Structure formats: C-alpha cells, structure tokens
C-alpha cells in the first residue's frame, strides 16, 4: 500500500499505544527523522484536543529553556498561569474547555502566591488534577523541540527526572540523526522511554500531492503549482536533461499567476536546485541570483525569507567552488557568515567559516585557512554542548588541530587544545578519534594538510 499521511499518523498512535499503559516512565522522547517532526507535533496536538483517543490529558509548554533552571521554572509558572486568564478566543480557554468536557468538577484557581519553583508547579498541576473527581489518568506535559536554542534542555530533563511526581509525565522530541538529548536512568526504574516510529513522510507527502493534483481543477493555481513541482523534480534524475528547462519555465509562470513573493522566490529557489541537480551550473547560478535579490528585499522585515536566501547563497557558492572560482565563492561565504550572525543562525555562521577555510586551504593559504577554522569554532561555540558534540563542530575542531600543528608553534596548539576541551568536554580526544572523524579529508586528491612540495 502506498504511504499516506493518515497511515503515518496511525503509526504514531500505535507507537504511543506501546507506552500508554506502562506505569514506570516519567519522560518519553520521540526520536524523529527530520521529515517526521511536524506530524509528531501534530499527533501531540491532536491528543491535546477533544478528539484525542488516549485517556491521559495532554498539555503543551512553549517556554524555551534559557540555561538557568530557576528562570525556566518561573517561565513555566507564568505560562501555566496564563492558561487560566480570560482569553479573546473561547477555543483557547483551557479552564472552560475542562468544564465543558465535564472533567473539572469543582472550582479551581491557580495559587499565584506560591514561590515560582518547579516543585510548586508540580504540586499545582496535581491540585488541578485532584479537582477532577474520578479522574485517574495522568497529565502529559509536552515540551516541543527547539532546534537552535543556545541552551539545550537535555540537562534540565536529567535533573528533574527524579522529581516528577506520580500523576505527571514529560514528553519531548529529539532528532534521530543528530541526537542532542543524552538522558540516562540513574535508578534503573524505567523512568525513560524512547519512541522510534518508522515513517516515510516524504513518500506520504508526495503521494498526497499527486493524489490532490491528479484530478485537480485547472483553475486551481495552487494545485497546478504543486503538480508542476513534482513534474520538474522528476526531470532531475537525468544529468543535463533538456526537459528541465521547459518545466522550470512552466513553474515560474504558475508562480507569477499566484503572485506572492513567497511563491515567486520559492519557485526560483526550486529552479536553482533543479538545475544544480542536473549539473547545469550557469543556469542554477542565474536563478539563485534572482532569488537572492528578491529575498534580500524581504528578509529584514520577514525573517522567513532568510532561509530561502541562505539556501540560494549556499548553492551559488557551491557552483563557484566547483568551477574553481574561489574568490567569488569566498564572497558568498562572507555574506552568509555575516547574515547568519545577524539572524543568530550560529550553525550556518560556523558552516560558512568552515567552507571558506577549505577554500583557503585549496589556494594553499594555510594561515588564513587556520584562522577561518578558528572563526568557525568561535561561531559554533554558541551552540549548546550537545549540539557541538554531535555535529560538524567536531570536524572543525579536528581540522583546526591538524592544520594548527603545521602552521602554529606548539604553545599555540596547546592553548587551542585547552579551549577545545572547554568547548567539547574532557573526552574531546576520544570524540575526535571516533569513526569517520579521523578520516575527514578535503575533496582534493591530496591528503589533507600535506605540505610537501
């Protein structure tokens, strides 16, 4: 049976059913592939609504961990109190929803006078639960994933695991391919459970798009746009496919019919990616230029356009690099590093510096290559330690040490090692020696950092 969104959603229900009746767990972690994050989040939202099928009552906390436990507890308290404030939209009134559902059988008002610490918040949630006569199920408190927060919530979960009282459960999400949650069950009581659904969301979404577009009304411009994206991307499986150019033109024409900046810039981005995929580099560059110009006009007032902009800049820089136009590629990476820093996108600030360093190495400017690796390390240091330890950051550290040994005196290298220990932890040497790290090379045919003439 072809994958569908509904089918994938029911897989999530089956996965949750596995842990629903297990009494021991306090924290559940969804380990999600990148395409699956949205549907898992939607599943948690459905369970938070009246149409959820599980007995537990689900709540959602949006507060972002600031790196300070006391400050986070106060933020959670404030968010909790806001649940019970008068709201303009009745559908968002949690207290009224509980009353309407017949779950709340006695008057309840949050105890605002309590000290805003985590222990009191747990007790207040239990007091709300006790106000529901005859209600024996638990409260499930959902903390959505925050991919680029400077302070990761992993340490907080580890600290609070043993403080979560009976009647409450915590749930969050982690990336399966870039794990940042490093939790362990100190007392071996089954306090942690992991949910690892096997989904195929790209296929499901593709099938839904085909299904909704196969019999589409020719007057529905959005349906034609979706269908045209499918047609275009199917041409990219053949290098230098002559059909790609004509399908790109059709997509751009439909985008003009839609008329929104998002559709126009998005179609130019897709055109650039499609041409890059079939190795039509000059065409890819031209479309990227048009998208970059339009996105630059919009992104200072709407940050969503920054993500389109950076993708196009990365494509443009890659094209220059493939053509050995290193000077032009470096200009793009400088632009990206500057904008990424302005938008607090620390990962791409690091990545821009790393790629620039590799170009300087190819140009045999080893001192500048080393300096740019240091800039990449400094940019990436703003990520939380778990992200540093599970990303390209360790590659940057490895390259910096390898090149530093050749271009800097030993005292400088020793100082760098101390700094890397601070950034990566006491086991940094073991971390850099893990499989794949020691084998990191440039795309040059020569070994990395071989200075023999």
Buried (B, 14 or more C-beta within 10 A) or exposed (E): EEBBBEBBBEBBBEBBEEBBEEEEBBBBBBBBBEBBBEBBBEBBBBBBEEEBEBEBBBBBBEBBBBBEBEEBBBBBBEBBBEBBEEBEEEEEBBBBBBBEEEBBEEEBEBEEEEEBBBEBBBBBBBEBBEBBEEBEBBBBBBBBBBEEBBBBBBBBBBEBBEEBEEBBBBBBBBBBEEBBBBBEBEEEEEBBBBBEBEBBBEBBBBBBBEEBBEEBEEEEBBBBBBBBBEEBBEBBEEEEBEBBBEBBEBBBEBBEEBEEBBBBBBBBBBBBBBBBBBEBBEBBBBBBBBBBEBBBEBBEEEEEBBBBBBBBBBBBBBBBBEEEEBEBBBBBBBBBBEBBBEBEBBBBBBBBBBBBBBBBBBBEBBEBBBBBBBBBBBBBBBBBBBBBBBBBBBBBBBBBBBBBEEBBEEEEBEEBBEBBEEBBBEEBEEBBEEEEBEEBEBEEEEEBBEEEE
